[in-house]
Amino acid sequence: MSDEEIRKIAINLIFNYLNNASKYTESYIQENFQGAITIVSKNLKEYFSTNGSIQSMQQGQRQVTYKNITLKSVLEEVKPLLPMARPKVGTVYV
C-alpha cells in the first residue's frame, strides 16, 4: 500500500471518528490536523504490516512478540489532538 493511500485512509478514519461532516470536511481535516494525520498514518503502516493471526513466534533462541493492533487502537493515540467527537446516535430497539 502506498503512502498516499495510507494517508487517505488516515484522513477517512479521522473524518468518521469526528462524525460531523458539516463542520469537519476532509479538506478541513487535511489543513488543520496534520499531526494527527501523521500519527494515524504511522499507526496504520504498523497495522497493515503485522499478521493479525500471529501473536508471538519462536525459532530456536529467538522469540518475537507482536503488538496487538486493532483499527480502534490506531486512533487512541490521537484523540487528545482532535476536537470532541459528535456522539453517534441511532435507533435502539428493545
N, C-alpha and C positions, 0 to 999 in steps of 0.2 A: 504494500500500500504506500502511495507517495505521501510526502509531507503535506502537500496541498489537500489531498483527500482527508488526511487525519485532521488538519486544521478545520475543514468544513464540518466534519463530524463533531469536533470540539465546540464550534460555534452553535451547531444544532442542539447539542446537549445542554449548553447554557441557555439557549433560547427556550427549550422545552422546560428546563428547570424553573426559569423565571415566570413562565406561564402568563405572560401579559403582552401579547403581540401588538396591542395598540400603543404601548409605552416603550417596549424594548424590541425594536426591529432587529433583524440580523445585521444590518449595516450599523445601527447604533451600538450593538454589542461589539462589532469589529473595531469601531472607533474608540470606545470607552473602556473596554475590559481586556486590553492587550495582555496584561499579566496573567489574568485568569485563563485566557485562551492558551497561552504558552504552557502553563502548568497542566491544564487538561490535555493538551496535545502530547506532552511528555508522558503523562499517565496512560493515555490511550496507546502510545507506542509500546509501553510496557505490557499493557493488557493484551494487545494483539501479538506480542512476541512470545508470550507464555502459553504452554499447553495446559489447559484447564484440567485435563484428566490426570496429570502427574503432580503429586504433592511433594514428593521427595524421591531421590534416585541415588542408589549407591552402587559403586563399581570398585571392588577391592577396598582400598583405604580411602577412596574419595567418596564424599557424600555431598549432594546438592539438595537444598530445600528451597522450594519456590514460595513466593508470597501468594496469598490467596487474594487475587484481584478480581473484583466484580465491577460491572458498569456503575453501580451505585457508589462504590468506593472511589471511582475515578473523580467524582465531583466533590467528595467530602473535604478535600484539602482547600478548595477554592471558595466554599460557601461564605467564609468571612470576608472575602474580597468582593462579593456580589451583594446587590440590594436584596431585601427580603423577598422571597418568592410569594406570588399570589397563591393562596390556597386553592387546591383543585377541588371542585365540587361536582357532585353527580347525584343521581337518583339512587336512594337506598331503598331496597325492597325488604320488608320484614315478613 
